[in-house]
Every structure is written in structure tokens, then in C-alpha cells.
Amino acid sequence: MRLLHTMLRVGDMDRSIDFYTRVLGMTLLRRNDYPEGKFTLAFVGYGNEAEHSAIELTHNWGVDSYEIGTGYGHIAIEVEDAAKACDDIRHNGGSVTREAGPMKHGTTVIAFVADPDGYKIELIEKST
């Protein structure tokens, strides 16, 4: 068994694809419209879905925003340098919600950013 994807409902598919590909450096793996169901699915990630997990972005036509809810936590991405990643994300128009630094009660360097819909993404600095 393996993790295939995490699904997020998004208010604007093009804006979300731009964030995940341009700002976070993922690749758009596939995108399909489902006219009968009035929704679009797009999968983004850092590698081929046969070997890597992906994020499924779901846009229900006519819905511009969602309540994130209290049960959602975050997506985590490993980065070489969390401070540099924050600078790069900020430079590309992304929102840094917690600057890079040691996690509370630990030593792992983390940071948090938010996607255009407000979903949190944790950046975890690769340990050497």
C-alpha cells in the first residue's frame, strides 16, 4: 500500500495550479473537466504518480470558496533550506505565515505558507 494523493477543494483552479506549480515548483500532472458533474480535477506533484504522491485539486464549478474547517491540518514538503524557500515563495507572490525556525519543543527547522485558498503547507528543512 502507498499514499496516492491528498484532495483539496479550491475556489479558482487556474490560481491554484499557478501557486502549486510556479510558487511551490510542482508539475501539473493531469487536468480533466467533467461537464456532467460540473467539476474539474487537476493533479500536481513532484514526480510521476506511479512513484510519488500527488495533490488532487478539485474545483466544483460555480463555487468560489470553501470553509477549510477545523479538522484539516496541513500538507508537508521537504526543502533544502526553509529560509530560502520562504524567500522564494514570497518573491513569487506566496504568503509565508510562519517564518523558518526551530519547531516548538524541538530542533527541526520548519516554516508555514498558505496557498491561495488558505490551506497551510509546512516546509520541513531536510536534516543533514
Beta strands, then each sheet from edge to edge (+ up, - down):
strand 1: 5-9
strand 2: 27-34
strand 3: 39-45
strand 4: 54-60
strand 5: 75-79
strand 6: 95-102
strand 7: 109-114
strand 8: 120-125
sheet 1: 1+ 4+ 3- 2+
sheet 2: 5+ 8+ 7- 6+
end
